[in-house]
Amino acid sequence: MVCTGNICRSPFLERALQSELDRSWGAGAVEVRSAGTGALVGSSMEPAARSLLESNGYSAEGFVARQLHAELVAEADLVLTATRAHRGKVAALHPKALQYVFSFREFADLVVPLGDGLPDAGAAMGTGEAADHLRTVVMAAKAQRGTRAPLRDDDADIVDPYRQPQVVFDRMATQIMEALPIVARALGRA
């Protein structure tokens, strides 16, 4: 999960998706991490974002911001970003990531048409391995690119609430929470 400061959007995404995937696959089967393109390294989660995360039933306990670097991107099977601009920054750090980097809301939009056509994590691979399932879903989402008109930036990006009024934090949380069930379902065990 990537945003700018790694104190609002990406930690919210990290903690919420990690919790959902732990419920689906079991704790530790999938590791969700976050970083920022201009991280406030060592900072905890911004209080307004933390409050919204916790009000949605997720924990921010122990979160510490870190800087995005090429090795993090290279190690990932999937990189989800807050905005399309972040997607470009990820690709600039590690060009091969163009195969597996999406904005969060774009990814949700790309997996919706797959619906029940998403691979069954248990049956499709025989092993039920989370990593294999994730890679299969990423390939399916990538194949959806270009099959219809792209989202407008307002629909693909998550608003940046940093140093903004509470209403912007609320909008950020709404944007994330609307797409989260779609992404969690796609990446989770069927």
Disulfide bonds with the S-S distance in Angstrom:
none
